[in-house]
Amino acid sequence: MSVAAYEAKFHVLSRYAMQLVTTKEERIRLFVNGLNYELQVLFVHMTSARKNFNEVTDFVKKVEGVRRDD
């Protein structure tokens, strides 16, 4: 599944689990936990610079695009 498709599914499903997604940090943690291992590892390298959900999803979409070009 592409990151864009996963992001869309995450948004839909997170509406049904509002008690699990109470802070921006928790939302990011849950999103990242659903990524494949390679993207999770890359996420560790950018966590200090990215602080909101949109920055996280934009970053992993760019990484996914680079990986497809290889």
PQR file of N, CA, C, O and H, with PARSE charges and radii, in Angstrom:
ATOM      1  N   MET A   1       0.848  -1.170   0.000 -0.4000 1.5000
ATOM      2  CA  MET A   1       0.000   0.000   0.000 -0.0000 2.0000
ATOM      3  C   MET A   1       0.896   1.236   0.000  0.5500 1.7000
ATOM      4  O   MET A   1       1.885   1.289   0.730 -0.5500 1.4000
ATOM      5  N   SER A   2       0.558   2.202  -0.797 -0.4000 1.5000
ATOM      6  CA  SER A   2       1.343   3.438  -0.842 -0.0000 2.0000
ATOM      7  C   SER A   2       1.114   4.248   0.432  0.5500 1.7000
ATOM      8  O   SER A   2       0.136   4.039   1.150 -0.5500 1.4000
ATOM      9  H   SER A   2      -0.246   2.159  -1.390  0.4000 1.0000
ATOM     10  N   VAL A   3       2.022   5.166   0.693 -0.4000 1.5000
ATOM     11  CA  VAL A   3       1.880   6.025   1.871 -0.0000 2.0000
ATOM     12  C   VAL A   3       0.623   6.884   1.744  0.5500 1.7000
ATOM     13  O   VAL A   3      -0.081   7.103   2.729 -0.5500 1.4000
ATOM     14  H   VAL A   3       2.816   5.335   0.109  0.4000 1.0000
ATOM     15  N   ALA A   4       0.344   7.365   0.548 -0.4000 1.5000
ATOM     16  CA  ALA A   4      -0.860   8.185   0.352 -0.0000 2.0000
ATOM     17  C   ALA A   4      -2.126   7.389   0.671  0.5500 1.7000
ATOM     18  O   ALA A   4      -3.038   7.905   1.317 -0.5500 1.4000
ATOM     19  H   ALA A   4       0.916   7.188  -0.252  0.4000 1.0000
ATOM     20  N   ALA A   5      -2.182   6.141   0.223 -0.4000 1.5000
ATOM     21  CA  ALA A   5      -3.340   5.291   0.512 -0.0000 2.0000
ATOM     22  C   ALA A   5      -3.422   4.987   2.003  0.5500 1.7000
ATOM     23  O   ALA A   5      -4.505   5.005   2.587 -0.5500 1.4000
ATOM     24  H   ALA A   5      -1.441   5.722  -0.302  0.4000 1.0000
ATOM     25  N   TYR A   6      -2.271   4.706   2.618 -0.4000 1.5000
ATOM     26  CA  TYR A   6      -2.237   4.441   4.054 -0.0000 2.0000
ATOM     27  C   TYR A   6      -2.686   5.673   4.836  0.5500 1.7000
ATOM     28  O   TYR A   6      -3.440   5.554   5.802 -0.5500 1.4000
ATOM     29  H   TYR A   6      -1.391   4.690   2.144  0.4000 1.0000
ATOM     30  N   GLU A   7      -2.228   6.856   4.422 -0.4000 1.5000
ATOM     31  CA  GLU A   7      -2.621   8.094   5.103 -0.0000 2.0000
ATOM     32  C   GLU A   7      -4.138   8.282   5.041  0.5500 1.7000
ATOM     33  O   GLU A   7      -4.764   8.620   6.046 -0.5500 1.4000
ATOM     34  H   GLU A   7      -1.616   6.952   3.637  0.4000 1.0000
ATOM     35  N   ALA A   8      -4.725   8.064   3.870 -0.4000 1.5000
ATOM     36  CA  ALA A   8      -6.176   8.212   3.717 -0.0000 2.0000
ATOM     37  C   ALA A   8      -6.916   7.224   4.614  0.5500 1.7000
ATOM     38  O   ALA A   8      -7.887   7.587   5.277 -0.5500 1.4000
ATOM     39  H   ALA A   8      -4.216   7.789   3.054  0.4000 1.0000
ATOM     40  N   LYS A   9      -6.455   5.979   4.632 -0.4000 1.5000
ATOM     41  CA  LYS A   9      -7.080   4.962   5.473 -0.0000 2.0000
ATOM     42  C   LYS A   9      -6.908   5.311   6.951  0.5500 1.7000
ATOM     43  O   LYS A   9      -7.832   5.126   7.744 -0.5500 1.4000
ATOM     44  H   LYS A   9      -5.666   5.684   4.093  0.4000 1.0000
ATOM     45  N   PHE A  10      -5.737   5.811   7.319 -0.4000 1.5000
ATOM     46  CA  PHE A  10      -5.463   6.202   8.701 -0.0000 2.0000
ATOM     47  C   PHE A  10      -6.433   7.298   9.145  0.5500 1.7000
ATOM     48  O   PHE A  10      -6.973   7.241  10.250 -0.5500 1.4000
ATOM     49  H   PHE A  10      -4.987   5.961   6.674  0.4000 1.0000
ATOM     50  N   HIS A  11      -6.654   8.295   8.286 -0.4000 1.5000
ATOM     51  CA  HIS A  11      -7.590   9.380   8.617 -0.0000 2.0000
ATOM     52  C   HIS A  11      -8.992   8.831   8.868  0.5500 1.7000
ATOM     53  O   HIS A  11      -9.643   9.202   9.845 -0.5500 1.4000
ATOM     54  H   HIS A  11      -6.216   8.342   7.388  0.4000 1.0000
ATOM     55  N   VAL A  12      -9.448   7.958   7.994 -0.4000 1.5000
ATOM     56  CA  VAL A  12     -10.792   7.394   8.138 -0.0000 2.0000
ATOM     57  C   VAL A  12     -10.896   6.589   9.423  0.5500 1.7000
ATOM     58  O   VAL A  12     -11.831   6.776  10.202 -0.5500 1.4000
ATOM     59  H   VAL A  12      -8.920   7.657   7.200  0.4000 1.0000
ATOM     60  N   LEU A  13      -9.943   5.696   9.648 -0.4000 1.5000
ATOM     61  CA  LEU A  13     -10.012   4.830  10.823 -0.0000 2.0000
ATOM     62  C   LEU A  13      -9.796   5.586  12.128  0.5500 1.7000
ATOM     63  O   LEU A  13     -10.361   5.214  13.156 -0.5500 1.4000
ATOM     64  H   LEU A  13      -9.184   5.544   9.015  0.4000 1.0000
ATOM     65  N   SER A  14      -8.988   6.640  12.102 -0.4000 1.5000
ATOM     66  CA  SER A  14      -8.721   7.376  13.340 -0.0000 2.0000
ATOM     67  C   SER A  14      -9.973   8.078  13.860  0.5500 1.7000
ATOM     68  O   SER A  14     -10.061   8.391  15.047 -0.5500 1.4000
ATOM     69  H   SER A  14      -8.528   6.942  11.267  0.4000 1.0000
ATOM     70  N   ARG A  15     -10.923   8.322  12.994 -0.4000 1.5000
ATOM     71  CA  ARG A  15     -12.191   8.921  13.439 -0.0000 2.0000
ATOM     72  C   ARG A  15     -12.957   7.982  14.365  0.5500 1.7000
ATOM     73  O   ARG A  15     -13.736   8.430  15.206 -0.5500 1.4000
ATOM     74  H   ARG A  15     -10.852   8.068  12.030  0.4000 1.0000
ATOM     75  N   TYR A  16     -12.735   6.687  14.208 -0.4000 1.5000
ATOM     76  CA  TYR A  16     -13.425   5.699  15.028 -0.0000 2.0000
ATOM     77  C   TYR A  16     -12.668   5.367  16.310  0.5500 1.7000
ATOM     78  O   TYR A  16     -13.161   4.616  17.151 -0.5500 1.4000
ATOM     79  H   TYR A  16     -12.102   6.323  13.525  0.4000 1.0000
ATOM     80  N   ALA A  17     -11.489   5.919  16.453 -0.4000 1.5000
ATOM     81  CA  ALA A  17     -10.662   5.641  17.634 -0.0000 2.0000
ATOM     82  C   ALA A  17     -10.172   6.948  18.249  0.5500 1.7000
ATOM     83  O   ALA A  17      -8.990   7.086  18.566 -0.5500 1.4000
ATOM     84  H   ALA A  17     -11.089   6.529  15.770  0.4000 1.0000
ATOM     85  N   MET A  18     -11.065   7.886  18.415 -0.4000 1.5000
ATOM     86  CA  MET A  18     -10.691   9.206  18.920 -0.0000 2.0000
ATOM     87  C   MET A  18      -9.996   9.126  20.278  0.5500 1.7000
ATOM     88  O   MET A  18      -9.118   9.938  20.569 -0.5500 1.4000
ATOM     89  H   MET A  18     -12.025   7.774  18.158  0.4000 1.0000
ATOM     90  N   GLN A  19     -10.378   8.157  21.108 -0.4000 1.5000
ATOM     91  CA  GLN A  19      -9.757   8.026  22.422 -0.0000 2.0000
ATOM     92  C   GLN A  19      -8.301   7.573  22.320  0.5500 1.7000
ATOM     93  O   GLN A  19      -7.538   7.768  23.266 -0.5500 1.4000
ATOM     94  H   GLN A  19     -11.091   7.498  20.871  0.4000 1.0000
ATOM     95  N   LEU A  20      -7.896   6.975  21.202 -0.4000 1.5000
ATOM     96  CA  LEU A  20      -6.513   6.547  21.006 -0.0000 2.0000
ATOM     97  C   LEU A  20      -5.648   7.642  20.403  0.5500 1.7000
ATOM     98  O   LEU A  20      -4.423   7.612  20.526 -0.5500 1.4000
ATOM     99  H   LEU A  20      -8.516   6.817  20.433  0.4000 1.0000
ATOM    100  N   VAL A  21      -6.278   8.600  19.758 -0.4000 1.5000
ATOM    101  CA  VAL A  21      -5.545   9.643  19.044 -0.0000 2.0000
ATOM    102  C   VAL A  21      -5.893  10.988  19.690  0.5500 1.7000
ATOM    103  O   VAL A  21      -6.590  11.813  19.099 -0.5500 1.4000
ATOM    104  H   VAL A  21      -7.273   8.625  19.658  0.4000 1.0000
ATOM    105  N   THR A  22      -5.397  11.189  20.905 -0.4000 1.5000
ATOM    106  CA  THR A  22      -5.774  12.380  21.662 -0.0000 2.0000
ATOM    107  C   THR A  22      -4.779  13.527  21.532  0.5500 1.7000
ATOM    108  O   THR A  22      -5.134  14.680  21.779 -0.5500 1.4000
ATOM    109  H   THR A  22      -4.831  10.519  21.385  0.4000 1.0000
ATOM    110  N   THR A  23      -3.540  13.232  21.148 -0.4000 1.5000
ATOM    111  CA  THR A  23      -2.530  14.282  20.994 -0.0000 2.0000
ATOM    112  C   THR A  23      -1.862  14.142  19.630  0.5500 1.7000
ATOM    113  O   THR A  23      -1.940  13.092  18.992 -0.5500 1.4000
ATOM    114  H   THR A  23      -3.252  12.295  20.947  0.4000 1.0000
ATOM    115  N   LYS A  24      -1.205  15.214  19.193 -0.4000 1.5000
ATOM    116  CA  LYS A  24      -0.513  15.133  17.900 -0.0000 2.0000
ATOM    117  C   LYS A  24       0.624  14.120  17.964  0.5500 1.7000
ATOM    118  O   LYS A  24       0.908  13.445  16.975 -0.5500 1.4000
ATOM    119  H   LYS A  24      -1.142  16.066  19.712  0.4000 1.0000
ATOM    120  N   GLU A  25       1.273  14.009  19.116 -0.4000 1.5000
ATOM    121  CA  GLU A  25       2.358  13.036  19.264 -0.0000 2.0000
ATOM    122  C   GLU A  25       1.840  11.610  19.139  0.5500 1.7000
ATOM    123  O   GLU A  25       2.472  10.770  18.498 -0.5500 1.4000
ATOM    124  H   GLU A  25       1.043  14.558  19.919  0.4000 1.0000
ATOM    125  N   GLU A  26       0.696  11.336  19.749 -0.4000 1.5000
ATOM    126  CA  GLU A  26       0.105   9.998  19.674 -0.0000 2.0000
ATOM    127  C   GLU A  26      -0.354   9.693  18.251  0.5500 1.7000
ATOM    128  O   GLU A  26      -0.207   8.566  17.780 -0.5500 1.4000
ATOM    129  H   GLU A  26       0.182  12.018  20.270  0.4000 1.0000
ATOM    130  N   ARG A  27      -0.897  10.674  17.580 -0.4000 1.5000
ATOM    131  CA  ARG A  27      -1.330  10.496  16.181 -0.0000 2.0000
ATOM    132  C   ARG A  27      -0.134  10.137  15.306  0.5500 1.7000
ATOM    133  O   ARG A  27      -0.213   9.227  14.480 -0.5500 1.4000
ATOM    134  H   ARG A  27      -1.016  11.590  17.963  0.4000 1.0000
ATOM    135  N   ILE A  28       0.966  10.849  15.486 -0.4000 1.5000
ATOM    136  CA  ILE A  28       2.175  10.569  14.717 -0.0000 2.0000
ATOM    137  C   ILE A  28       2.720   9.191  15.060  0.5500 1.7000
ATOM    138  O   ILE A  28       3.107   8.438  14.167 -0.5500 1.4000
ATOM    139  H   ILE A  28       1.030  11.588  16.157  0.4000 1.0000
ATOM    140  N   ARG A  29       2.754   8.853  16.351 -0.4000 1.5000
ATOM    141  CA  ARG A  29       3.277   7.549  16.775 -0.0000 2.0000
ATOM    142  C   ARG A  29       2.470   6.411  16.147  0.5500 1.7000
ATOM    143  O   ARG A  29       3.043   5.456  15.624 -0.5500 1.4000
ATOM    144  H   ARG A  29       2.440   9.465  17.077  0.4000 1.0000
ATOM    145  N   LEU A  30       1.157   6.514  16.199 -0.4000 1.5000
ATOM    146  CA  LEU A  30       0.314   5.469  15.620 -0.0000 2.0000
ATOM    147  C   LEU A  30       0.490   5.380  14.106  0.5500 1.7000
ATOM    148  O   LEU A  30       0.530   4.285  13.546 -0.5500 1.4000
ATOM    149  H   LEU A  30       0.692   7.291  16.624  0.4000 1.0000
ATOM    150  N   PHE A  31       0.596   6.527  13.446 -0.4000 1.5000
ATOM    151  CA  PHE A  31       0.802   6.535  12.000 -0.0000 2.0000
ATOM    152  C   PHE A  31       2.120   5.856  11.647  0.5500 1.7000
ATOM    153  O   PHE A  31       2.164   4.998  10.765 -0.5500 1.4000
ATOM    154  H   PHE A  31       0.564   7.417  13.901  0.4000 1.0000
ATOM    155  N   VAL A  32       3.185   6.235  12.329 -0.4000 1.5000
ATOM    156  CA  VAL A  32       4.516   5.685  12.048 -0.0000 2.0000
ATOM    157  C   VAL A  32       4.554   4.191  12.335  0.5500 1.7000
ATOM    158  O   VAL A  32       5.194   3.439  11.599 -0.5500 1.4000
ATOM    159  H   VAL A  32       3.150   6.932  13.046  0.4000 1.0000
ATOM    160  N   ASN A  33       3.880   3.748  13.389 -0.4000 1.5000
ATOM    161  CA  ASN A  33       3.861   2.317  13.706 -0.0000 2.0000
ATOM    162  C   ASN A  33       3.235   1.486  12.588  0.5500 1.7000
ATOM    163  O   ASN A  33       3.517   0.293  12.473 -0.5500 1.4000
ATOM    164  H   ASN A  33       3.360   4.358  13.987  0.4000 1.0000
ATOM    165  N   GLY A  34       2.401   2.097  11.777 -0.4000 1.5000
ATOM    166  CA  GLY A  34       1.775   1.383  10.667 -0.0000 2.0000
ATOM    167  C   GLY A  34       2.587   1.384   9.382  0.5500 1.7000
ATOM    168  O   GLY A  34       2.240   0.698   8.421 -0.5500 1.4000
ATOM    169  H   GLY A  34       2.172   3.066  11.870  0.4000 1.0000
ATOM    170  N   LEU A  35       3.672   2.160   9.366 -0.4000 1.5000
ATOM    171  CA  LEU A  35       4.537   2.200   8.183 -0.0000 2.0000
ATOM    172  C   LEU A  35       5.400   0.947   8.109  0.5500 1.7000
ATOM    173  O   LEU A  35       5.563   0.244   9.107 -0.5500 1.4000
ATOM    174  H   LEU A  35       3.954   2.718  10.146  0.4000 1.0000
ATOM    175  N   ASN A  36       5.949   0.668   6.940 -0.4000 1.5000
ATOM    176  CA  ASN A  36       6.877  -0.459   6.848 -0.0000 2.0000
ATOM    177  C   ASN A  36       8.165  -0.113   7.598  0.5500 1.7000
ATOM    178  O   ASN A  36       8.425   1.053   7.897 -0.5500 1.4000
ATOM    179  H   ASN A  36       5.817   1.239   6.130  0.4000 1.0000
ATOM    180  N   TYR A  37       8.953  -1.122   7.894 -0.4000 1.5000
ATOM    181  CA  TYR A  37      10.137  -0.958   8.742 -0.0000 2.0000
ATOM    182  C   TYR A  37      11.112   0.078   8.194  0.5500 1.7000
ATOM    183  O   TYR A  37      11.628   0.898   8.953 -0.5500 1.4000
ATOM    184  H   TYR A  37       8.741  -2.069   7.651  0.4000 1.0000
ATOM    185  N   GLU A  38      11.370   0.054   6.898 -0.4000 1.5000
ATOM    186  CA  GLU A  38      12.327   1.000   6.304 -0.0000 2.0000
ATOM    187  C   GLU A  38      11.898   2.442   6.535  0.5500 1.7000
ATOM    188  O   GLU A  38      12.724   3.290   6.874 -0.5500 1.4000
ATOM    189  H   GLU A  38      10.951  -0.613   6.282  0.4000 1.0000
ATOM    190  N   LEU A  39      10.618   2.722   6.356 -0.4000 1.5000
ATOM    191  CA  LEU A  39      10.129   4.080   6.572 -0.0000 2.0000
ATOM    192  C   LEU A  39      10.147   4.443   8.051  0.5500 1.7000
ATOM    193  O   LEU A  39      10.375   5.601   8.400 -0.5500 1.4000
ATOM    194  H   LEU A  39       9.948   2.033   6.081  0.4000 1.0000
ATOM    195  N   GLN A  40       9.909   3.473   8.917 -0.4000 1.5000
ATOM    196  CA  GLN A  40       9.998   3.743  10.353 -0.0000 2.0000
ATOM    197  C   GLN A  40      11.413   4.141  10.735  0.5500 1.7000
ATOM    198  O   GLN A  40      11.606   5.077  11.510 -0.5500 1.4000
ATOM    199  H   GLN A  40       9.724   2.532   8.633  0.4000 1.0000
ATOM    200  N   VAL A  41      12.407   3.440  10.197 -0.4000 1.5000
ATOM    201  CA  VAL A  41      13.808   3.759  10.489 -0.0000 2.0000
ATOM    202  C   VAL A  41      14.140   5.154   9.987  0.5500 1.7000
ATOM    203  O   VAL A  41      14.777   5.929  10.700 -0.5500 1.4000
ATOM    204  H   VAL A  41      12.250   2.679   9.567  0.4000 1.0000
ATOM    205  N   LEU A  42      13.724   5.488   8.781 -0.4000 1.5000
ATOM    206  CA  LEU A  42      13.970   6.826   8.252 -0.0000 2.0000
ATOM    207  C   LEU A  42      13.278   7.891   9.091  0.5500 1.7000
ATOM    208  O   LEU A  42      13.806   8.989   9.271 -0.5500 1.4000
ATOM    209  H   LEU A  42      13.206   4.859   8.201  0.4000 1.0000
ATOM    210  N   PHE A  43      12.112   7.570   9.596 -0.4000 1.5000
ATOM    211  CA  PHE A  43      11.379   8.517  10.431 -0.0000 2.0000
ATOM    212  C   PHE A  43      12.183   8.900  11.666  0.5500 1.7000
ATOM    213  O   PHE A  43      12.156  10.056  12.089 -0.5500 1.4000
ATOM    214  H   PHE A  43      11.683   6.679   9.450  0.4000 1.0000
ATOM    215  N   VAL A  44      12.893   7.948  12.243 -0.4000 1.5000
ATOM    216  CA  VAL A  44      13.703   8.220  13.431 -0.0000 2.0000
ATOM    217  C   VAL A  44      14.691   9.342  13.150  0.5500 1.7000
ATOM    218  O   VAL A  44      14.971  10.157  14.029 -0.5500 1.4000
ATOM    219  H   VAL A  44      12.915   7.009  11.899  0.4000 1.0000
ATOM    220  N   HIS A  45      15.215   9.390  11.945 -0.4000 1.5000
ATOM    221  CA  HIS A  45      16.207  10.403  11.584 -0.0000 2.0000
ATOM    222  C   HIS A  45      15.612  11.797  11.418  0.5500 1.7000
ATOM    223  O   HIS A  45      16.344  12.786  11.473 -0.5500 1.4000
ATOM    224  H   HIS A  45      14.988   8.728  11.230  0.4000 1.0000
ATOM    225  N   MET A  46      14.333  11.892  11.222 -0.4000 1.5000
ATOM    226  CA  MET A  46      13.754  13.211  10.983 -0.0000 2.0000
ATOM    227  C   MET A  46      12.833  13.698  12.091  0.5500 1.7000
ATOM    228  O   MET A  46      12.253  14.777  11.968 -0.5500 1.4000
ATOM    229  H   MET A  46      13.739  11.089  11.178  0.4000 1.0000
ATOM    230  N   THR A  47      12.682  12.945  13.156 -0.4000 1.5000
ATOM    231  CA  THR A  47      11.713  13.315  14.188 -0.0000 2.0000
ATOM    232  C   THR A  47      12.018  14.640  14.864  0.5500 1.7000
ATOM    233  O   THR A  47      11.094  15.362  15.239 -0.5500 1.4000
ATOM    234  H   THR A  47      13.154  12.069  13.257  0.4000 1.0000
ATOM    235  N   SER A  48      13.267  14.970  15.026 -0.4000 1.5000
ATOM    236  CA  SER A  48      13.569  16.223  15.718 -0.0000 2.0000
ATOM    237  C   SER A  48      13.216  17.439  14.866  0.5500 1.7000
ATOM    238  O   SER A  48      12.943  18.510  15.408 -0.5500 1.4000
ATOM    239  H   SER A  48      14.017  14.383  14.722  0.4000 1.0000
ATOM    240  N   ALA A  49      13.217  17.293  13.555 -0.4000 1.5000
ATOM    241  CA  ALA A  49      12.944  18.427  12.672 -0.0000 2.0000
ATOM    242  C   ALA A  49      11.462  18.547  12.312  0.5500 1.7000
ATOM    243  O   ALA A  49      11.005  19.641  11.979 -0.5500 1.4000
ATOM    244  H   ALA A  49      13.439  16.423  13.114  0.4000 1.0000
ATOM    245  N   ARG A  50      10.716  17.471  12.369 -0.4000 1.5000
ATOM    246  CA  ARG A  50       9.313  17.475  11.967 -0.0000 2.0000
ATOM    247  C   ARG A  50       8.435  17.381  13.212  0.5500 1.7000
ATOM    248  O   ARG A  50       8.632  16.504  14.053 -0.5500 1.4000
ATOM    249  H   ARG A  50      11.088  16.582  12.639  0.4000 1.0000
ATOM    250  N   LYS A  51       7.492  18.264  13.321 -0.4000 1.5000
ATOM    251  CA  LYS A  51       6.687  18.300  14.529 -0.0000 2.0000
ATOM    252  C   LYS A  51       5.198  18.070  14.321  0.5500 1.7000
ATOM    253  O   LYS A  51       4.482  17.821  15.291 -0.5500 1.4000
ATOM    254  H   LYS A  51       7.332  18.976  12.637  0.4000 1.0000
ATOM    255  N   ASN A  52       4.716  18.145  13.101 -0.4000 1.5000
ATOM    256  CA  ASN A  52       3.281  17.944  12.939 -0.0000 2.0000
ATOM    257  C   ASN A  52       2.983  16.827  11.934  0.5500 1.7000
ATOM    258  O   ASN A  52       3.852  16.399  11.173 -0.5500 1.4000
ATOM    259  H   ASN A  52       5.299  18.348  12.313  0.4000 1.0000
ATOM    260  N   PHE A  53       1.753  16.382  11.956 -0.4000 1.5000
ATOM    261  CA  PHE A  53       1.346  15.222  11.165 -0.0000 2.0000
ATOM    262  C   PHE A  53       1.565  15.447   9.672  0.5500 1.7000
ATOM    263  O   PHE A  53       2.039  14.545   8.982 -0.5500 1.4000
ATOM    264  H   PHE A  53       1.047  16.729  12.574  0.4000 1.0000
ATOM    265  N   ASN A  54       1.232  16.618   9.167 -0.4000 1.5000
ATOM    266  CA  ASN A  54       1.409  16.884   7.737 -0.0000 2.0000
ATOM    267  C   ASN A  54       2.871  16.818   7.330  0.5500 1.7000
ATOM    268  O   ASN A  54       3.183  16.313   6.252 -0.5500 1.4000
ATOM    269  H   ASN A  54       0.846  17.350   9.728  0.4000 1.0000
ATOM    270  N   GLU A  55       3.772  17.317   8.164 -0.4000 1.5000
ATOM    271  CA  GLU A  55       5.198  17.238   7.849 -0.0000 2.0000
ATOM    272  C   GLU A  55       5.665  15.789   7.815  0.5500 1.7000
ATOM    273  O   GLU A  55       6.477  15.414   6.970 -0.5500 1.4000
ATOM    274  H   GLU A  55       3.518  17.728   9.040  0.4000 1.0000
ATOM    275  N   VAL A  56       5.152  14.981   8.730 -0.4000 1.5000
ATOM    276  CA  VAL A  56       5.521  13.562   8.763 -0.0000 2.0000
ATOM    277  C   VAL A  56       5.039  12.865   7.498  0.5500 1.7000
ATOM    278  O   VAL A  56       5.810  12.157   6.850 -0.5500 1.4000
ATOM    279  H   VAL A  56       4.492  15.286   9.416  0.4000 1.0000
ATOM    280  N   THR A  57       3.767  13.057   7.138 -0.4000 1.5000
ATOM    281  CA  THR A  57       3.248  12.369   5.952 -0.0000 2.0000
ATOM    282  C   THR A  57       3.925  12.871   4.682  0.5500 1.7000
ATOM    283  O   THR A  57       4.203  12.077   3.784 -0.5500 1.4000
ATOM    284  H   THR A  57       3.140  13.632   7.664  0.4000 1.0000
ATOM    285  N   ASP A  58       4.192  14.159   4.590 -0.4000 1.5000
ATOM    286  CA  ASP A  58       4.908  14.686   3.421 -0.0000 2.0000
ATOM    287  C   ASP A  58       6.293  14.061   3.297  0.5500 1.7000
ATOM    288  O   ASP A  58       6.722  13.699   2.202 -0.5500 1.4000
ATOM    289  H   ASP A  58       3.966  14.803   5.320  0.4000 1.0000
ATOM    290  N   PHE A  59       6.989  13.936   4.424 -0.4000 1.5000
ATOM    291  CA  PHE A  59       8.334  13.360   4.428 -0.0000 2.0000
ATOM    292  C   PHE A  59       8.321  11.921   3.930  0.5500 1.7000
ATOM    293  O   PHE A  59       9.103  11.569   3.047 -0.5500 1.4000
ATOM    294  H   PHE A  59       6.640  14.230   5.314  0.4000 1.0000
ATOM    295  N   VAL A  60       7.445  11.086   4.482 -0.4000 1.5000
ATOM    296  CA  VAL A  60       7.463   9.672   4.087 -0.0000 2.0000
ATOM    297  C   VAL A  60       6.972   9.481   2.653  0.5500 1.7000
ATOM    298  O   VAL A  60       7.381   8.529   1.988 -0.5500 1.4000
ATOM    299  H   VAL A  60       6.810  11.372   5.199  0.4000 1.0000
ATOM    300  N   LYS A  61       6.107  10.364   2.169 -0.4000 1.5000
ATOM    301  CA  LYS A  61       5.703  10.288   0.758 -0.0000 2.0000
ATOM    302  C   LYS A  61       6.887  10.596  -0.151  0.5500 1.7000
ATOM    303  O   LYS A  61       7.066   9.944  -1.180 -0.5500 1.4000
ATOM    304  H   LYS A  61       5.775  11.137   2.709  0.4000 1.0000
ATOM    305  N   LYS A  62       7.697  11.586   0.221 -0.4000 1.5000
ATOM    306  CA  LYS A  62       8.887  11.909  -0.566 -0.0000 2.0000
ATOM    307  C   LYS A  62       9.871  10.747  -0.558  0.5500 1.7000
ATOM    308  O   LYS A  62      10.436  10.406  -1.597 -0.5500 1.4000
ATOM    309  H   LYS A  62       7.551  12.116   1.057  0.4000 1.0000
ATOM    310  N   VAL A  63      10.077  10.141   0.600 -0.4000 1.5000
ATOM    311  CA  VAL A  63      10.987   8.992   0.698 -0.0000 2.0000
ATOM    312  C   VAL A  63      10.472   7.858  -0.167  0.5500 1.7000
ATOM    313  O   VAL A  63      11.244   7.216  -0.879 -0.5500 1.4000
ATOM    314  H   VAL A  63       9.618  10.418   1.444  0.4000 1.0000
ATOM    315  N   GLU A  64       9.180   7.611  -0.109 -0.4000 1.5000
ATOM    316  CA  GLU A  64       8.586   6.551  -0.922 -0.0000 2.0000
ATOM    317  C   GLU A  64       8.815   6.835  -2.406  0.5500 1.7000
ATOM    318  O   GLU A  64       9.118   5.916  -3.167 -0.5500 1.4000
ATOM    319  H   GLU A  64       8.553   8.133   0.470  0.4000 1.0000
ATOM    320  N   GLY A  65       8.675   8.081  -2.826 -0.4000 1.5000
ATOM    321  CA  GLY A  65       8.900   8.456  -4.218 -0.0000 2.0000
ATOM    322  C   GLY A  65      10.333   8.236  -4.651  0.5500 1.7000
ATOM    323  O   GLY A  65      10.580   7.781  -5.768 -0.5500 1.4000
ATOM    324  H   GLY A  65       8.429   8.828  -2.208  0.4000 1.0000
ATOM    325  N   VAL A  66      11.277   8.549  -3.789 -0.4000 1.5000
ATOM    326  CA  VAL A  66      12.698   8.329  -4.088 -0.0000 2.0000
ATOM    327  C   VAL A  66      12.970   6.842  -4.226  0.5500 1.7000
ATOM    328  O   VAL A  66      13.693   6.430  -5.133 -0.5500 1.4000
ATOM    329  H   VAL A  66      11.077   8.918  -2.881  0.4000 1.0000
ATOM    330  N   ARG A  67      12.407   6.036  -3.347 -0.4000 1.5000
ATOM    331  CA  ARG A  67      12.627   4.586  -3.398 -0.0000 2.0000
ATOM    332  C   ARG A  67      12.078   4.006  -4.694  0.5500 1.7000
ATOM    333  O   ARG A  67      12.674   3.080  -5.244 -0.5500 1.4000
ATOM    334  H   ARG A  67      11.820   6.371  -2.610  0.4000 1.0000
ATOM    335  N   ARG A  68      10.976   4.515  -5.190 -0.4000 1.5000
ATOM    336  CA  ARG A  68      10.387   4.000  -6.438 -0.0000 2.0000
ATOM    337  C   ARG A  68      11.241   4.352  -7.641  0.5500 1.7000
ATOM    338  O   ARG A  68      11.264   3.620  -8.631 -0.5500 1.4000
ATOM    339  H   ARG A  68      10.492   5.267  -4.742  0.4000 1.0000
ATOM    340  N   ASP A  69      11.950   5.483  -7.554 -0.4000 1.5000
ATOM    341  CA  ASP A  69      12.794   5.917  -8.667 -0.0000 2.0000
ATOM    342  C   ASP A  69      14.068   5.097  -8.787  0.5500 1.7000
ATOM    343  O   ASP A  69      14.695   5.085  -9.846 -0.5500 1.4000
ATOM    344  H   ASP A  69      11.931   6.077  -6.750  0.4000 1.0000
ATOM    345  N   ASP A  70      14.462   4.412  -7.720 -0.4000 1.5000
ATOM    346  CA  ASP A  70      15.714   3.619  -7.734 -0.0000 2.0000
ATOM    347  C   ASP A  70      15.601   2.373  -8.566  0.5500 1.7000
ATOM    348  O   ASP A  70      16.563   1.613  -8.673 -0.5500 1.4000
ATOM    349  H   ASP A  70      13.953   4.421  -6.859  0.4000 1.0000
TER
END
